[in-house]
């Protein structure tokens, strides 16, 4: 389908119009007089830094939140969505940035949750559920056993289930996709884009949020930019460029802070040494096969590899989440018997997990309590917590890593994705670690927030903290790492340092394990 120019859009093409939307939370105005049009049968891209108001606007359109003021029109008539049920009745579905699945239920149960089909009035028609689940997953080129528990799936597979559950909605008119590709491989992204074009060809409108600017240029038709809760600009994708998008988003271009690679790391003190790390696979074979590497004091070590290469499993073994592993893990020259995560935290390890919503934060706790959660024992007095001491350390951490928050007693979910990520990083740093493990620390956050996160990483490395970073983003890992190891199919295929760290070299090394060369 050809891209369309802005001049081609007329009032007749607009299937939803949000007029002068305001949303006020305690201490902040998330939306400030924002108007937004959804063009029928097109991919309508909504972009902006974390905290720009994108997700807030989408939650209002999907019936999750109510506006403080403003109106929504569909097909020329005013509508009011008091909840998601009313929005769904008008044909609006949403794929959330953070997964909203039930890990203890099966694939088909998740897909048909709140949309169950019955035989008679009381009996669930699971045969139909399974059949339709298989049909939609085959369309997504992602066949899975419909009876598999969602909790047993990797994050990318769970993301496809989140997408699938929206595609079975009857009379779908508008599909909101908030960072749908953040956990997907390139092959899965290609399948999703193909499906999106099929949907728009059927007249379905898509609202697409992504921080991957190259994706926007590839899949988008029409772009709207928000900044600090306000409308900034809109344009047809065919008429703009990536530098234009960045300039509108942040006011000026930003890039990742580059490391000073003049240090000779071979002469530095060795903090961590991993030898012959091996992790068996339940069905035979290995998730990790004799992986070896070391980490120096104050060094940033990058781990790069394709999804499923074994990157995250390395962290899980180090943190005691995979007691079945074999091999040797030495901390400051002493061999460790790794049994559980609690012991590893006490020894000076801290981890920022890939899935911050499920593993990084407690959604029912406020911002401050999330920051101090892992270091509570430092504030304990007998059976009580010294709140004054706890709050002092929380306030210092908020200031140190520049978490944008009006009140630390606000709910953690009131923060933007980038600031939530800072909270998870701050929680790990408050344990005073010797080694910080960061698994995809910039996942789902915008270019401005990414720059801030990598500034924080550099800052703590300069103070002597040893850091290991897993990243799928080549430009990030090239910019931030002093040294990079590459893993493929559970095997360490190569290692690069200093000026050897180049995108082309990392990509080639990441495919070695696939072809045996």
RAJOMO-V801720 format. One record per helix or strand. SS is the DSSP state (H for helix, E for strand). FROM is the first residue (numbers start at 1). TO is the last residue. If there is no record, write none. Layout:
{{SS	FROM	TO} {SS	FROM	TO}}
This chain:
{{H	6	8} {H	11	13} {E	14	25} {E	28	39} {E	43	47} {H	54	61} {E	69	74} {E	77	79} {H	84	89} {E	92	95} {E	106	106} {H	107	111} {E	118	119} {E	123	124} {H	126	139} {E	149	149} {H	150	152} {H	155	167} {E	174	178} {H	186	201} {E	205	209} {H	213	219} {E	222	227} {E	230	236} {H	237	239} {H	242	250} {H	265	267} {E	270	280} {E	286	296} {E	300	304} {H	311	318} {E	326	331} {E	334	335} {H	341	347} {E	349	352} {H	356	360} {E	366	366} {H	367	379} {E	380	381} {E	384	385} {H	387	400} {E	411	411} {H	412	414} {H	417	429} {E	435	439} {H	447	462} {E	466	470} {H	474	480} {E	483	488} {E	491	497} {H	498	500} {H	503	515}}
